[in-house]
């Protein structure tokens, strides 16, 4: 039987896996921010869904990162959780040069 720790070690040593995982970083960050906002408002998914006029399943999909929410949905989410939506554009970091690796 392979442990989760062993699988993670094997996967993270694969450059292709690391690249794919890194590509999902923004989605993971959004999902975490949604969960943090809901938890900060002391709301269950069901309570948040009622406040937004949607379903608990829709909230679960947003929080899982499987369904990217629209800006309008994020605004409704922010209002329901008593938070403020801020969207920021950041410069991409410069790629590492070969001589820096």
N, C-alpha and C positions, 0 to 999 in steps of 0.2 A: 504494500500500500504506500502510495506517494503522499507525503504531507503537503499542505498548502505552502509552507515555507520553502520546501524543495522545488515545487512548481514555480513559485515566484522567482526564486533564484535562477532557475533554468530559463524562464521566459525573459527576465530582465538582462540576461547575458546575451540575448539575441538582438543584434543591432536593428533588424527589421521590426521586431516587436517594440523596442524602445522608441523608434521613430513613429510608429502607429499610435502608441500610447501618448507620446508627446503631442501628437496632432489633436488628441481629444482633450487636452488640458483645459481649454476654454469651456468646453461642455461640462467637464467635471466641476470647474469653478462656478459656473452658473448654477448647476444643480445644488452645490454646497451652499451658495448664497441664498437660494430659494428656501432650502431647509432651515438655514440659520434665521432668516426673516420670519418664517412661520413659527419656529420654536421661540424666538425672541418675543413674539406676540402671544405666546402661550396658547397656541391654537392647534387643534388636531387637523388632519387633512380634511375631515368631514366638516368641521366648523369653518375652515377657510373656504371650502367649496360652496357652502351655503352663503357666506359673505360675498363671494364672487359671482354667485348665480350659475355655478357649474357643478360638476360631479366630483366625488372623491377620486374616482378613477382618473379624471383629467389632471387633478393635482398630482397624483402618484406618477403619472406619465411625465409631467413637467419635472418633478423632483428626481426622476430616474435619469433624466438627460436623453431619453428616447425620442421625445417630441420637443423640438425647439419652439418656445413660445414666441408669439408676435410681440411687438412693442406695446400694442394696445393691451394684450393680456398681461404683460409685465406691469403696466400702469395700474391695471385693476388689482393685480396681486399686491403691489405696493400700497395702494389705498386700503385694501382689506387688512393688511398687516400693520398699518400705521407707520409705514416707512416711505422713503423717497427714492424713486428710480433715478439713477444717474448712469449715463452711457458715456464711456470715455474711449477715445482713440489714442493709442500709444504707438510710438515708433517701434518697429521690429528691431530686435537687437542685431548688431552686425554679426554675420557668420564668423565662426572661429577660423582663423587662418591655419593652414597646414603646419606652419612652424610653431604655432602655439599649442599644439596638441601633444 
